[in-house]
Amino acid sequence: MTDAHAEERTLVLLRHAKAELPAGDAPDVERRLTARGHADSAAAGAWLARHGLLPEVVLCSSSRRTRQTWHDVAMGMTGSPPEGGPAGSSPVVRYEPTAYEAPPQELLALVRGAEPTARTVLLIAHNPGISLLSALLDPERADPEGLRTTDLVVHRATTPWASLAPGGAAIVNRHTARG
């Protein structure tokens, strides 16, 4: 007898948390999270931990707001019960400059390059790419409004990461984290 879920892979898509408005001529890539953004990110981490969705691999845009989002998510995942949950092992974190302003096909290519043994991958990126990737992976269940800040969308696939294709990862859960 085989385990029907043994080959399942979980991809969690997360749009970065609420960021400050652009300031003067400062580059957009350097925008920081707001206080609400920090709180929402920690709440996202606690939600992931409560649902047993601790990533083995994190693919994160290299912008300041996505890096800050990941930091706060990681802190939220290791919180004390009942807010948090099991800390698990530390994931492999890859900061990806190409994820900034990436179209969905480029984000899909990043996911396809995830470690083949990883069962859960977390991708933290920006709109519109992250919303369009979700719709590409599950056109029927994707939210037509797209992902709001700190929205999590959980996709399940039964193929290896390298073979992940459009329509190949059903949405099984979604959550808007608010701290």
Summary of the structure (lengths in Angstrom):
residues: 179
radius of gyration: 15.4
end to end distance: 43.3
largest distance: 62.3
contacts: 624
relative contact order: 0.23
helix: 32%
strand: 22%
